[in-house]
Amino acid sequence: MEALFIFILKSSGLLAMFYFAYIFLLRKETFFNSSRWFLIAGLITSVVLPFVVYTKVIWVEAPPAIASTPIITTTENAVKNIPTSSQDAIVYTPQYKPTTVTVVEEKDFEINWSLILAVVYGIGFLAFLIKFALDFYSLHSVLKGRKIEQQNDFKFIDVDENIAPFSYFDYIVYNSSLYTAAELENILEHEKVHSDQKHTVDVLISRIFCMLFWFNPIVWLYKKAILQNLEFIADSEASKKIADKKAYQYTLLKITTHDTCVAITNHFYQSLIKKRIVMLNKNQSKKRNYWKYSAVIPALGAFVLLFQIRTIAQEKKQDEVAVVKRDTVKDSDETIKITKNTTDKELNELPGKLKANHNLDVEISDVKRNTKEELTAIQIKVKSDSGKKQTIKIDGDEAIKDCELAIGTDENGAKSININTDRNLRMPITIRNERIIVRNHGESDIAAPVPPTPPTPPAFPSGPLPPAPAVDMSKMPKPPVAPRNSKDKVAMQKFEKEMEEFEKKMENFQPNIDAMSAYGDAVSEIMSKREAIYEKEMAKYEIAMEKFNAQMEKFNYDFKFSFGDDSKDYENSMKQYEQDMKQYELDMKQHKENMKQHAKNMKQHEKEMKQHEKNMKEMEKQNKKA
């Protein structure tokens, strides 16, 4: 529906553009045939141009692809304090897992304006379509069963009705008894021009546009301009074949007395007779004024540039794969494997052993273990003789996978050490809750901060409520009505018997009333306890959120300090974090809506309980009165 409204707006704008160009620039010119095609072109353009869309492609540089290698090694010194490539930076991994909250939405009454507008448009279109069909039927009634006189390409029909002369394609209809021979000749010359140049096509096209865009006043003005220009054409061509122009003008004035005209035809009578006579006596326009027809071209160009250009961004294809140069170990002297069962003693002895035997610097930190004493987190920093450094950090809840330290000499004969894992990872990823961060850098060694995990909002305590007692209040006995005459002994004795029966029935029904009261008290007590628990959890949650916000500020500061504000990886991490926080806000809104619904249900329950108490009081009142 939105696309249809946009099309209508664009089409209406184009129609207005052509109409005002004709009114202000061309209406007073005598280039009637050119103006005819200009106006028809405006109608066609207003329908076709909104569908013509020029697609503009903007080529952007694709991120460099990294060639896969079997060993994770260090990179060459490039830029200090900043990761040298996209694979060298930490990537923020979403930590927040949204809780599932069921929200009961109330169905509000909304007015479907699109449907209303569509119905209004359909009613208007149907009304004008019926009018168009009736006009065709009226024309068919005039032409049906008439004597036709064929002359060249024209079919003349002489009728008895008092109607204005008109032409419809090759049919020319007139009443010869209303005019003199000279007047009739002038009229037929005029109508022959309409018939010969197929002006009926212009009339039908303008009527179709008026049906489609009936709500647009510009369309009706546009139709009027087309019909007026067609009369200018017929008057101009007919006057060339008539010797006495003054007699032709008198004929125009005489035809104005005929009020009856057949629609969807070119009839001799048209309003604005004064303008037609003025145009008949006007001098021919100079040919240099043809430039006015091109005045609409810049406006069309501006329309296309503003509304008909769609921009698409595409990545350039990489002809060559960017490969990060890495060190390799040519001859391996020793391989040290670190597994989940490696002890703290072995880890503490490893740096000293490598320094003594190979003069290599190794630093092991951030060691964590689970309840089974298995390694779950470790950070290893190594430095080769060439001064190049590498860091691998494994962090998770489960035991780590095996990794190796390969010590040997590189192609230049210098001592080198590489860290290898069973997955050959170079990008930070999370696999089965195990986060592995690999960073290669030069002389500067930067520890990557880990973003904090947002707290989970508490859920309102749920649980079963005590079942409501099955009490049918309609079965509650009704007290008897006391007789109006208290001196009527028979009636009073009958009333006393009925009261005794009523009291017995009330004694039998009393347990149901007590059960309803006990049920209401039990539900109120349970909901009060749950509300108290929820308020305590919310207070804890607010404290946790304040702590989380403080941790996030520290995380942002550390990340900016280490990698800078211009780091693309930092921007990507922050975007991911913002998405998580937006999701978190949505969950909180849903949680809030859920709480509102719960409060509404509680109010409804209280209302029902009050109504129940009211009924009980009313019943007691009736009993006392009885």
Secondary structure as GFF3:
##gff-version 3
##sequence-region A 1 626
A	DSSP	alpha_helix	2	21	.	.	.	ID=ss1
A	DSSP	pi_helix	22	26	.	.	.	ID=ss2
A	DSSP	alpha_helix	32	48	.	.	.	ID=ss3
A	DSSP	three_ten_helix	49	51	.	.	.	ID=ss4
A	DSSP	beta_strand	54	60	.	.	.	ID=ss5
A	DSSP	three_ten_helix	86	88	.	.	.	ID=ss6
A	DSSP	alpha_helix	113	143	.	.	.	ID=ss7
A	DSSP	beta_strand	148	151	.	.	.	ID=ss8
A	DSSP	beta_strand	154	158	.	.	.	ID=ss9
A	DSSP	beta_strand	166	168	.	.	.	ID=ss10
A	DSSP	beta_strand	171	174	.	.	.	ID=ss11
A	DSSP	three_ten_helix	176	178	.	.	.	ID=ss12
A	DSSP	alpha_helix	181	196	.	.	.	ID=ss13
A	DSSP	alpha_helix	199	212	.	.	.	ID=ss14
A	DSSP	alpha_helix	217	241	.	.	.	ID=ss15
A	DSSP	alpha_helix	245	255	.	.	.	ID=ss16
A	DSSP	beta_strand	266	267	.	.	.	ID=ss17
A	DSSP	alpha_helix	273	280	.	.	.	ID=ss18
A	DSSP	three_ten_helix	287	295	.	.	.	ID=ss19
A	DSSP	alpha_helix	296	307	.	.	.	ID=ss20
A	DSSP	beta_strand	309	315	.	.	.	ID=ss21
A	DSSP	beta_strand	331	338	.	.	.	ID=ss22
A	DSSP	alpha_helix	344	358	.	.	.	ID=ss23
A	DSSP	beta_strand	361	369	.	.	.	ID=ss24
A	DSSP	beta_strand	375	383	.	.	.	ID=ss25
A	DSSP	beta_strand	389	396	.	.	.	ID=ss26
A	DSSP	beta_strand	403	409	.	.	.	ID=ss27
A	DSSP	beta_strand	415	421	.	.	.	ID=ss28
A	DSSP	beta_strand	429	431	.	.	.	ID=ss29
A	DSSP	beta_strand	434	441	.	.	.	ID=ss30
A	DSSP	three_ten_helix	473	475	.	.	.	ID=ss31
A	DSSP	alpha_helix	489	563	.	.	.	ID=ss32
A	DSSP	alpha_helix	568	625	.	.	.	ID=ss33
###
